Structure formats: structure tokens, C-alpha cells
């Protein structure tokens, strides 16, 4: 392809279609606002933990800390969607050689982003399930936050998340171009 071909202007319809990717910009800006809300939630929960640390038992402290970890993991998920999605679907960020460029961003594409998001969702689900398991000791007592049926359904849903992530990773691997050469048994 010559230089002239790669810089020639697009016809009106292809230009409109290609430019429509910018309609995603408000979505990514909205996710940044959602992340601000999560920062507020984190600070509120951290304040609650610090102010009541002397009154809380070990289990209650553990549940609040797991809640904080959950907020951080959701925030990490938001960053992956915002940065990776913008870079993949809207426009390049131009972070080459920037010292703070995330390592994963240099090889991000739609497939990699899906796998990373699936893994983040499993991590978030794991935290929720751990919190549920900790609270499960209270099943049957007055004021219990979980039921045995709730524990069962959360476990099933978590297992489906894991199976879905394995499926996404498998399909992504199948669609990646194979390197030529002999089989070395590591595929």
C-alpha cells in the first residue's frame, strides 16, 4: 500500500461509520464518573472501619475489609474497560514509552480485553462468595444476611463465571494465529 493510499480521505459513508466510534466517548466518561463514586464508597467504608474498629469483632472487620477489596477490584475492572476499551475501540491514547503505561495495554485487543474482564469478574465474584461463606455461619439465626439457598445460587453463579471465562479464553486462543513449526507439546 502506498503512502498516498493510506492517507487518502474516506468517502462520506465510511467516514460517518468510522467516526461513529466517538459516540462511545460519553460512555467511557460515564464510567470515569462511576469510578469517582466507587472512590467515595471506598473512603466512606474505610472511615466506617476506622471509626468502629474498637467495636467490631474479627469477623466484622474481615467483612468490611473484603468489601474494600471488592471496591478496589471493581475499580480495577473499570480502569481496564475505560483504558482498554477506549484504546481498542475509539482512539489511541499515545502512551508509548510513558513510564506509567500499563504493561497489558501494549498488547490489548478485543479478545485480550474480554479474557482480562472475565478474570476480573471472577475475582470480584470470589470476594462476594468469600463474604457469603463467612456470613454463612449465621444461617438460621435472627438477622442473618444469607440463606443456604443464597449460598448455593452464588456458588452456582460463580462456577458459571469460571466456565464462561474458560470458554472465552479457549475461543480467544483458537482464533489467534498459530506460529508455524513443529509441535513441542506445549500447546
N, CA and C of each residue as an Amber inpcrd file, in Angstrom:
protein
   561
   0.8490000  -1.1650000   0.0000000   0.0000000   0.0000000   0.0000000
   0.8960000   1.2290000   0.0000000   0.6210000   2.1610000  -0.8590000
   1.4400000   3.3640000  -0.9180000   1.0340000   4.3410000   0.1680000
   1.9080000   5.3110000   0.4440000   1.6270000   6.3230000   1.4570000
   0.4050000   7.1350000   1.0800000   0.2600000   7.4130000  -0.2270000
  -0.8870000   8.1930000  -0.6870000  -2.1960000   7.4590000  -0.3880000
  -2.2160000   6.1220000  -0.5840000  -3.4200000   5.3430000  -0.3250000
  -3.7970000   5.3450000   1.1460000  -2.8220000   5.2880000   2.0380000
  -3.1200000   5.1820000   3.4690000  -3.5510000   6.5110000   4.0750000
  -3.3010000   7.6280000   3.3820000  -3.6910000   8.9250000   3.9330000
  -4.8120000   9.5730000   3.1400000  -5.3380000   8.8920000   2.1310000
  -6.4090000   9.4880000   1.3410000  -7.6700000   9.5880000   2.1930000
  -8.4430000  10.6590000   1.9680000  -9.6600000  10.8320000   2.7700000
 -10.6840000   9.7510000   2.4660000 -11.4790000   9.4350000   3.4810000
 -12.5310000   8.4350000   3.3090000 -13.7220000   9.0660000   2.6090000
 -14.4680000   8.2420000   1.9200000 -15.7310000   8.7030000   1.3300000
 -16.6920000   9.0290000   2.4600000 -17.7680000   9.7790000   2.1870000
 -18.6700000  10.2270000   3.2630000 -19.2670000   9.1170000   4.1310000
 -19.8030000   8.0560000   3.5410000 -20.4270000   6.9990000   4.3500000
 -19.4000000   6.2650000   5.2090000 -18.2730000   5.8060000   4.6470000
 -17.2670000   5.1840000   5.5170000 -16.7640000   6.1440000   6.6040000
 -16.6510000   7.4420000   6.2780000 -16.2120000   8.4210000   7.2820000
 -17.2270000   8.5200000   8.4130000 -18.5200000   8.5450000   8.0770000
 -19.5670000   8.6030000   9.0990000 -19.5240000   7.3540000   9.9730000
 -19.4150000   6.1950000   9.3360000 -19.3760000   4.9340000  10.0870000
 -18.1470000   4.8980000  10.9900000 -17.0050000   5.2570000  10.4560000
 -15.7700000   5.2380000  11.2490000 -15.8250000   6.2680000  12.3760000
 -16.3790000   7.4270000  12.0960000 -16.4690000   8.4770000  13.1220000
 -17.4630000   8.1360000  14.2250000 -18.3860000   7.2160000  13.9420000
 -19.3860000   6.8660000  14.9590000 -18.7610000   6.2470000  16.2070000
 -17.5080000   5.8150000  16.1110000 -16.8390000   5.2560000  17.2920000
 -16.7530000   6.2870000  18.4060000 -16.7670000   7.5690000  18.0580000
 -16.6850000   8.6330000  19.0660000 -17.9550000   8.7270000  19.9000000
 -19.0270000   8.0650000  19.4650000 -20.2420000   8.0220000  20.2860000
 -20.0050000   7.2610000  21.5840000 -18.9340000   6.4530000  21.6210000
 -18.6030000   5.7240000  22.8470000 -17.9420000   6.6210000  23.8930000
 -17.4420000   7.7660000  23.4920000 -16.7470000   8.6560000  24.4310000
 -17.5940000   8.9910000  25.6610000 -18.8700000   9.3800000  25.5140000
 -19.6630000   9.6560000  26.7250000 -19.8030000   8.4270000  27.6350000
 -19.7820000   7.2370000  27.0310000 -19.8730000   6.0160000  27.8370000
 -18.6380000   5.8640000  28.7230000 -17.4620000   6.0950000  28.1450000
 -16.2250000   5.9930000  28.9180000 -16.1360000   7.1090000  29.9620000
 -16.6040000   8.3040000  29.6090000 -16.6370000   9.3960000  30.5910000
 -17.5920000   9.0560000  31.7380000 -18.7120000   8.4170000  31.4010000
 -19.6550000   7.9720000  32.4380000 -19.0320000   6.9450000  33.3680000
 -18.2100000   6.0510000  32.8120000 -17.5190000   5.0730000  33.6570000
 -16.5010000   5.7520000  34.5740000 -15.9040000   6.8520000  34.1130000
 -14.9930000   7.6030000  34.9860000 -15.7810000   8.2000000  36.1470000
 -16.9880000   8.7060000  35.8760000 -17.8470000   9.2150000  36.9520000
 -18.2020000   8.0780000  37.9160000 -18.5040000   6.8910000  37.3720000
 -18.7980000   5.7350000  38.2260000 -17.5960000   5.3950000  39.0930000
 -16.3990000   5.5330000  38.5520000 -15.2090000   5.2550000  39.3490000
 -15.0690000   6.2700000  40.4790000 -15.4120000   7.5180000  40.2290000
 -15.3980000   8.5400000  41.2800000 -16.3630000   8.1400000  42.3970000
 -17.5250000   7.6220000  42.0220000 -18.4990000   7.1530000  43.0230000
 -17.8940000   6.0140000  43.8410000 -17.1620000   5.0980000  43.1780000
 -16.5230000   3.9990000  43.9050000 -15.4300000   4.4920000  44.8400000
 -14.7120000   5.5320000  44.4510000 -13.7110000   6.1160000  45.3540000
 -14.4180000   6.6750000  46.5860000 -15.5370000   7.3560000  46.3860000
 -16.3090000   7.8730000  47.5120000 -16.7850000   6.7300000  48.4110000
 -17.3020000   5.6570000  47.8130000 -17.7540000   4.4930000  48.5860000
 -16.5980000   3.8890000  49.3770000 -15.4390000   3.7530000  48.7450000
 -14.2670000   3.1970000  49.4240000 -13.9020000   4.0490000  50.6410000
 -13.8330000   5.3640000  50.4430000 -13.4620000   6.2600000  51.5490000
 -14.4990000   6.2230000  52.6640000 -15.7690000   6.1380000  52.2910000
 -16.8470000   6.0430000  53.2900000 -16.7090000   4.7620000  54.1160000
 -16.4850000   3.6290000  53.4460000 -16.3300000   2.3500000  54.1480000
 -15.0480000   2.3180000  54.9850000 -13.9730000   2.9050000  54.4650000
 -12.7180000   2.9710000  55.2180000 -12.9120000   3.8060000  56.4810000
 -13.5880000   4.9350000  56.3540000 -13.8910000   5.7860000  57.5170000
 -14.7150000   5.0040000  58.5360000 -15.7210000   4.2850000  58.0490000
 -16.5730000   3.4640000  58.9150000 -15.7330000   2.4190000  59.6560000
 -14.8000000   1.7850000  58.9620000 -13.9290000   0.7760000  59.5750000
 -13.0510000   1.3940000  60.6540000 -12.4200000   2.5050000  60.3280000
 -11.5070000   3.1490000  61.2840000 -12.2660000   3.6460000  62.5120000
 -13.4290000   4.2460000  62.3070000 -14.1940000   4.8140000  63.4210000
 -14.7600000   3.7330000  64.3490000 -15.0180000   2.5520000  63.8280000
 -15.6520000   1.4960000  64.6330000 -14.7460000   0.2910000  64.8620000
 -13.4600000   0.4200000  64.5750000 -12.5300000  -0.7050000  64.6970000
 -12.5330000  -1.2880000  66.1080000 -12.6370000  -0.4420000  67.1160000
 -12.6180000  -0.9290000  68.5050000 -13.8880000  -1.7030000  68.8540000
 -14.9890000  -1.3960000  68.1850000 -16.2720000  -2.0550000  68.4740000
 -16.4620000  -3.3410000  67.6690000 -15.8360000  -3.4290000  66.5100000
 -16.0300000  -4.5650000  65.6160000 -15.2570000  -5.7830000  66.0930000
 -15.8510000  -6.9430000  65.8540000 -15.1440000  -8.1990000  66.0760000
 -14.3290000  -8.5430000  64.8460000 -13.5460000  -9.6090000  64.9580000
 -12.6770000 -10.0050000  63.8450000 -13.4720000 -10.2840000  62.5750000
 -14.5890000 -10.9850000  62.7000000 -15.3860000 -11.3300000  61.5300000
 -15.9520000 -10.0800000  60.8660000 -16.4190000  -9.1330000  61.6570000
 -16.9780000  -7.9100000  61.0910000 -15.8970000  -7.0830000  60.3880000
 -14.7040000  -7.0330000  60.9870000 -13.5890000  -6.3190000  60.3430000
 -13.2410000  -6.9920000  59.0250000 -13.1990000  -8.3280000  59.0370000
 -12.8820000  -9.0710000  57.8230000 -13.9100000  -8.7910000  56.7280000
 -15.1850000  -8.7230000  57.0810000 -16.2240000  -8.4510000  56.0900000
 -16.0860000  -7.0460000  55.5040000 -15.7620000  -6.0640000  56.3490000
 -15.5750000  -4.7030000  55.8440000 -14.3430000  -4.6390000  54.9410000
 -13.2510000  -5.3020000  55.3450000 -12.0340000  -5.3060000  54.5220000
 -12.3030000  -6.0000000  53.1850000 -13.0490000  -7.0990000  53.1950000
 -13.4110000  -7.7580000  51.9370000 -14.2570000  -6.8290000  51.0700000
 -15.1110000  -6.0350000  51.7000000 -15.8790000  -5.0370000  50.9620000
 -14.9670000  -4.0020000  50.3200000 -13.9250000  -3.5850000  51.0380000
 -12.9510000  -2.6320000  50.4840000 -12.2070000  -3.2480000  49.3010000
 -11.8060000  -4.5110000  49.4510000 -11.1180000  -5.2000000  48.3570000
 -12.0450000  -5.3130000  47.1460000 -13.2990000  -5.5880000  47.3970000
 -14.2920000  -5.6860000  46.3390000 -14.3820000  -4.3620000  45.5690000
 -14.4270000  -3.2510000  46.2930000 -14.4950000  -1.9390000  45.6500000
 -13.2480000  -1.6980000  44.8000000 -12.0750000  -2.0660000  45.3250000
 -10.8250000  -1.8910000  44.5720000 -10.8500000  -2.7430000  43.3000000
 -11.3140000  -3.9830000  43.4050000 -11.3420000  -4.8590000  42.2280000
 -12.3270000  -4.3490000  41.1780000 -13.4590000  -3.8220000  41.6120000
 -14.4160000  -3.2470000  40.6640000 -13.8080000  -2.0090000  40.0140000
 -13.0810000  -1.2200000  40.8000000 -12.4070000  -0.0430000  40.2490000
 -11.3520000  -0.4590000  39.2240000 -10.6120000  -1.5390000  39.5100000
  -9.6380000  -2.0580000  38.5400000 -10.3400000  -2.4870000  37.2550000
 -11.4880000  -3.1200000  37.4010000 -12.2820000  -3.5270000  36.2440000
 -12.6890000  -2.3030000  35.4330000 -13.1050000  -1.2550000  36.1120000
 -13.4770000  -0.0210000  35.4190000 -12.2950000   0.5480000  34.6380000
 -11.1040000   0.5450000  35.2470000  -9.9180000   1.0580000  34.5590000
  -9.6320000   0.2350000  33.3070000  -9.7330000  -1.0880000  33.4210000
  -9.4920000  -1.9370000  32.2520000 -10.4830000  -1.6250000  31.1390000
 -11.7550000  -1.4490000  31.4950000 -12.7670000  -1.1680000  30.4770000
 -12.5500000   0.2230000  29.8850000 -12.2850000   1.2030000  30.7350000
 -12.1140000   2.5760000  30.2540000 -10.8780000   2.6760000  29.3560000
  -9.7310000   2.2840000  29.8800000  -8.4770000   2.4430000  29.1410000
  -8.4150000   1.4820000  27.9600000  -8.6630000   0.2080000  28.2200000
  -8.5830000  -0.7880000  27.1500000  -9.6480000  -0.5930000  26.0920000
 -10.8610000  -0.2850000  26.5160000 -11.9420000  -0.0740000  25.5540000
 -11.7130000   1.1500000  24.6950000 -11.3090000   2.2420000  25.3170000
 -11.0290000   3.4600000  24.5610000  -9.9100000   3.2190000  23.5550000
  -8.8340000   2.5840000  24.0310000  -7.6770000   2.3110000  23.1680000
  -8.0620000   1.3610000  22.0280000  -8.8980000   0.3840000  22.2990000
  -9.2600000  -0.6170000  21.3020000 -10.3250000  -0.1190000  20.3250000
 -11.3250000   0.5890000  20.8370000 -12.4860000   0.8900000  20.0060000
 -12.6330000   2.3520000  19.5900000 -11.9490000   3.2810000  20.2510000
 -12.1500000   4.6950000  19.9280000 -10.9020000   5.3040000  19.3060000
  -9.8370000   5.4360000  20.0720000  -8.6450000   6.1100000  19.5720000
  -7.4390000   5.7160000  20.4120000  -6.2810000   5.7940000  19.8380000
  -5.0450000   5.5060000  20.5700000  -4.8270000   6.5600000  21.6420000
  -4.3120000   6.1290000  22.7690000  -4.0070000   7.0570000  23.8570000
  -2.6340000   7.6930000  23.7090000  -1.7700000   7.0990000  22.9170000
  -0.4300000   7.6460000  22.6900000   0.4550000   7.5540000  23.9190000
   0.4240000   6.4100000  24.5850000   1.1960000   6.2280000  25.8210000
   2.5350000   5.5340000  25.6090000   2.9390000   5.3220000  24.3600000
   4.1920000   4.6210000  24.1110000   5.3220000   5.2900000  24.8850000
   6.1110000   4.4860000  25.5490000   7.2760000   4.9100000  26.3340000
   6.9220000   5.7460000  27.5530000   5.6340000   5.8590000  27.8860000
   5.2580000   6.5620000  29.1170000   5.5440000   5.6280000  30.2890000
   6.1960000   6.1300000  31.3530000   6.5770000   5.2280000  32.4520000
   5.3930000   4.5860000  33.1770000   4.2080000   5.1830000  33.0790000
   3.0400000   4.6400000  33.7690000   2.1200000   3.8330000  32.8530000
   2.5500000   3.5690000  31.6210000   1.7100000   2.7970000  30.7140000
   1.5220000   1.3980000  31.2910000   0.2530000   0.9650000  31.4370000
   0.0290000  -0.3980000  31.9300000   0.6690000  -1.4220000  30.9900000
   1.3010000  -2.4300000  31.5560000   2.0030000  -3.4500000  30.7680000
   1.0520000  -4.1410000  29.7980000  -0.1560000  -4.4130000  30.2410000
  -1.1150000  -5.1450000  29.4130000  -1.6240000  -4.3380000  28.2330000
  -1.5130000  -3.0040000  28.2880000  -2.0790000  -2.1690000  27.2430000
  -1.3260000  -2.3020000  25.9260000  -0.0450000  -2.6620000  25.9840000
   0.7460000  -2.7470000  24.7590000   0.2870000  -3.8790000  23.8430000
  -0.3990000  -4.8780000  24.3820000  -0.8670000  -5.9830000  23.5440000
  -2.3650000  -6.2230000  23.7120000  -3.1010000  -5.1440000  23.9900000
  -4.5410000  -5.2920000  24.1820000  -5.2520000  -5.3140000  22.8220000
  -6.2360000  -6.2000000  22.7490000  -7.1720000  -6.2290000  21.6290000
  -8.4970000  -6.6910000  22.2220000  -9.5090000  -6.7900000  21.4020000
 -10.8320000  -7.1430000  21.9230000 -10.8100000  -8.4980000  22.6470000
 -10.0900000  -9.4830000  22.1060000 -10.0240000 -10.8070000  22.7370000
  -9.3150000 -10.7710000  24.0800000  -8.1710000 -10.0990000  24.1300000
  -7.4130000  -9.9800000  25.3880000  -8.2510000  -9.2450000  26.4190000
  -8.9340000  -8.1860000  25.9790000  -9.7610000  -7.4120000  26.8940000
 -10.8830000  -8.2660000  27.4750000 -11.5100000  -9.0960000  26.6520000
 -12.5820000  -9.9790000  27.1350000 -12.0550000 -10.9470000  28.1850000
 -10.8970000 -11.5410000  27.9360000 -10.3270000 -12.5040000  28.8870000
  -9.9740000 -11.7930000  30.1930000  -9.3550000 -10.6190000  30.1030000
  -8.9940000  -9.8730000  31.3180000 -10.2470000  -9.4750000  32.1030000
 -11.2850000  -9.0590000  31.4110000 -12.5340000  -8.6950000  32.0820000
 -13.1640000  -9.9170000  32.7420000 -13.1400000 -11.0470000  32.0530000
 -13.7020000 -12.2740000  32.6360000 -12.9430000 -12.6550000  33.8990000
 -11.6140000 -12.5270000  33.8710000 -10.8170000 -12.8530000  35.0590000
 -11.1140000 -11.8710000  36.1990000 -11.2990000 -10.5990000  35.8600000
 -11.6350000  -9.6120000  36.8930000 -13.0040000  -9.9120000  37.5000000
 -13.9500000 -10.3070000  36.6800000 -15.2850000 -10.6380000  37.1910000
 -15.2130000 -11.8570000  38.1010000 -14.3830000 -12.8400000  37.7520000
 -14.2020000 -13.9990000  38.6310000 -13.6020000 -13.5660000  39.9670000
 -12.6320000 -12.6650000  39.9250000 -12.0440000 -12.1660000  41.1660000
 -13.0730000 -11.4690000  42.0380000 -13.9030000 -10.6420000  41.4290000
 -14.9540000  -9.9330000  42.1700000 -15.9540000 -10.9350000  42.7300000
 -16.3430000 -11.8910000  41.9110000 -17.2770000 -12.9260000  42.3570000
 -16.6810000 -13.7400000  43.5050000 -15.3720000 -13.9940000  43.4410000
 -14.7030000 -14.7420000  44.5160000 -14.7970000 -13.9970000  45.8400000
 -14.5990000 -12.6880000  45.8000000 -14.6960000 -11.8790000  47.0220000
 -16.1170000 -11.9360000  47.5680000 -17.1120000 -11.7950000  46.6870000
 -18.5120000 -11.8770000  47.1330000 -18.8020000 -13.2410000  47.7500000
 -18.3070000 -14.2920000  47.1010000 -18.5560000 -15.6410000  47.6000000
 -17.8600000 -15.8700000  48.9380000 -16.6450000 -15.3570000  49.0860000
 -15.9410000 -15.4770000  50.3680000 -16.7070000 -14.7590000  51.4700000
 -17.2030000 -13.5640000  51.1760000 -18.0170000 -12.8410000  52.1660000
 -19.2510000 -13.6570000  52.5410000 -19.8760000 -14.2570000  51.5300000
 -21.0640000 -15.0790000  51.7800000 -20.7100000 -16.2810000  52.6550000
 -19.5880000 -16.9380000  52.3590000 -19.1750000 -18.0950000  53.1540000
 -18.9000000 -17.6900000  54.6030000 -18.3070000 -16.5180000  54.8060000
 -18.0430000 -16.0550000  56.1680000 -19.3510000 -15.7880000  56.8950000
 -20.3060000 -15.1830000  56.1920000 -21.6090000 -14.8900000  56.8010000
 -22.4740000 -16.1410000  56.9430000 -22.1170000 -17.2230000  56.2520000
 -22.9320000 -18.4430000  56.2720000 -23.0020000 -19.0810000  57.6590000
 -22.0410000 -18.7720000  58.5030000 -22.0850000 -19.3290000  59.8580000
 -23.2870000 -18.8130000  60.6360000 -23.9170000 -17.7630000  60.1370000
 -25.0670000 -17.1660000  60.8210000 -26.4090000 -17.6450000  60.2620000
 -26.3630000 -18.5610000  59.2630000 -27.6090000 -19.0460000  58.6610000
 -28.4900000 -19.6470000  59.7480000 -29.7480000 -19.2650000  59.7090000
 -30.7120000 -19.7760000  60.6850000 -30.8750000 -18.8960000  61.9100000
 -29.9310000 -18.0260000  62.1600000 -30.0590000 -17.1280000  63.3150000
 -30.8280000 -15.8720000  62.8990000 -31.4620000 -15.2110000  63.8720000
 -32.2070000 -13.9880000  63.5380000 -31.2620000 -12.9210000  62.9670000
 -31.7040000 -12.2530000  61.9270000 -30.9090000 -11.1940000  61.3180000
 -29.8250000 -11.6810000  60.3830000 -29.8400000 -12.9570000  60.0170000
 -28.8310000 -13.4900000  59.0990000 -28.9840000 -12.8280000  57.7280000
 -27.8560000 -12.4910000  57.1170000 -27.8700000 -11.8300000  55.8160000
 -27.9170000 -12.8030000  54.6500000 -27.6570000 -14.0860000  54.8970000
 -27.6380000 -15.0740000  53.8210000 -28.4830000 -16.2790000  54.1950000
 -28.9200000 -16.9670000  53.1580000 -29.6540000 -18.2210000  53.3470000
 -28.8630000 -19.3320000  52.6810000 -29.1650000 -20.5680000  53.0260000
 -28.4570000 -21.6800000  52.3940000 -28.7520000 -21.7060000  50.8950000
 -29.9610000 -21.3360000  50.4980000 -30.2890000 -21.2690000  49.0730000
 -29.4740000 -20.1600000  48.3930000 -29.2950000 -19.0370000  49.0650000
 -28.4800000 -17.9470000  48.5260000 -27.0290000 -18.3690000  48.3370000
 -26.4910000 -19.1090000  49.3060000 -25.1150000 -19.6110000  49.1960000
 -24.9980000 -20.5470000  48.0020000 -25.9900000 -21.4220000  47.8510000
 -25.9730000 -22.3710000  46.7380000 -25.9950000 -21.6210000  45.4030000
 -26.8990000 -20.6500000  45.2480000 -27.0010000 -19.9220000  43.9910000
 -25.7530000 -19.0940000  43.7020000 -25.1630000 -18.4800000  44.7170000
 -23.9300000 -17.7280000  44.4940000 -22.8000000 -18.6520000  44.0400000
 -22.7490000 -19.8450000  44.6170000 -21.7250000 -20.8140000  44.2260000
 -21.9440000 -21.2620000  42.7810000 -23.1870000 -21.5170000  42.4090000
 -23.5010000 -21.9180000  41.0320000 -23.1420000 -20.7910000  40.0640000
 -23.5310000 -19.5720000  40.3880000 -23.2390000 -18.4310000  39.5120000
 -21.7340000 -18.2330000  39.3760000 -21.0070000 -18.3550000  40.4850000
 -19.5520000 -18.2250000  40.4350000 -18.9480000 -19.3040000  39.5300000
 -19.4500000 -20.5250000  39.6440000 -18.9600000 -21.6220000  38.7960000
 -19.2420000 -21.3400000  37.3210000 -20.4030000 -20.7590000  37.0300000
 -20.7290000 -20.4050000  35.6480000 -19.7780000 -19.3160000  35.1500000
 -19.4370000 -18.3410000  36.0100000 -18.4540000 -17.3190000  35.6300000
 -17.1260000 -17.9760000  35.2630000 -16.6920000 -18.9300000  36.0600000
 -15.4210000 -19.6140000  35.7850000 -15.4960000 -20.3650000  34.4590000
 -16.5690000 -21.1170000  34.2460000 -16.7230000 -21.8470000  32.9900000
 -16.7950000 -20.8860000  31.7960000 -17.4720000 -19.7650000  31.9700000
 -17.5520000 -18.7750000  30.8930000 -16.1780000 -18.2100000  30.5730000
 -15.3900000 -17.9060000  31.6080000 -14.0420000 -17.3710000  31.3890000
 -13.1660000 -18.3870000  30.6700000 -13.2790000 -19.6510000  31.0560000
 -12.5180000 -20.7070000  30.3710000 -12.9460000 -20.7710000  28.9080000
 -14.2480000 -20.6920000  28.6600000 -14.7500000 -20.7150000  27.2850000
 -14.2580000 -19.5180000  26.4790000 -14.2900000 -18.3300000  27.0660000
 -13.8180000 -17.1270000  26.3760000 -12.3310000 -17.2590000  26.0610000
 -11.5490000 -17.7070000  27.0380000 -10.1040000 -17.8660000  26.8240000
  -9.8320000 -18.9200000  25.7490000 -10.5950000 -20.0090000  25.7590000
 -10.4100000 -21.0620000  24.7660000 -10.7260000 -20.5550000  23.3630000
 -11.8570000 -19.8680000  23.2220000 -12.2320000 -19.3300000  21.9120000
 -11.2070000 -18.2960000  21.4580000 -10.7300000 -17.4480000  22.3630000
  -9.7200000 -16.4570000  22.0120000  -8.4440000 -17.1400000  21.5370000
  -8.0540000 -18.2040000  22.2310000  -6.8420000 -18.9290000  21.8350000
  -7.0190000 -19.5920000  20.4730000  -8.2100000 -20.1420000  20.2200000
  -8.4780000 -20.7840000  18.9330000  -8.4330000 -19.7810000  17.7860000
  -8.8140000 -18.5490000  18.0350000  -8.8640000 -17.5520000  16.9620000
  -7.5420000 -16.8420000  16.7440000  -6.5720000 -17.0580000  17.6290000
  -5.2570000 -16.4420000  17.4530000  -4.4790000 -17.1910000  16.3970000
  -3.7190000 -16.4620000  15.5760000  -2.9100000 -17.1580000  14.5660000
  -1.8630000 -18.0410000  15.2270000  -1.6960000 -19.2100000  14.6760000
  -0.7120000 -20.1770000  15.1990000   0.6440000 -19.8880000  14.6050000
   1.6940000 -20.0950000  15.4120000   3.0540000 -19.9880000  14.8990000
   3.3750000 -21.2690000  14.1490000   4.0330000 -21.1560000  13.0240000
   4.3970000 -22.3310000  12.2480000   5.5840000 -23.0230000  12.8930000
   5.6560000 -24.2860000  12.7230000   6.7510000 -25.0650000  13.3010000
   6.2020000 -26.3390000  13.8660000   7.0880000 -27.1630000  14.3600000
   6.6940000 -28.4500000  14.9110000   6.0160000 -28.2940000  16.2490000
   5.2330000 -29.3130000  16.5850000   4.5890000 -29.3170000  17.8940000
   5.6260000 -29.6390000  18.9420000   5.6210000 -28.8700000  20.0040000
   6.5760000 -29.1260000  21.0710000   5.8880000 -29.6350000  22.3340000
   4.5860000 -29.9180000  22.2120000   3.8770000 -30.4550000  23.3610000
   3.4440000 -29.4020000  24.3510000   3.6650000 -28.1240000  24.0410000
   3.2950000 -27.0700000  24.9880000   2.0220000 -26.3570000  24.5970000
   1.3540000 -26.8080000  23.5330000   0.1150000 -26.1510000  23.0980000
  -1.0510000 -26.5500000  23.9330000
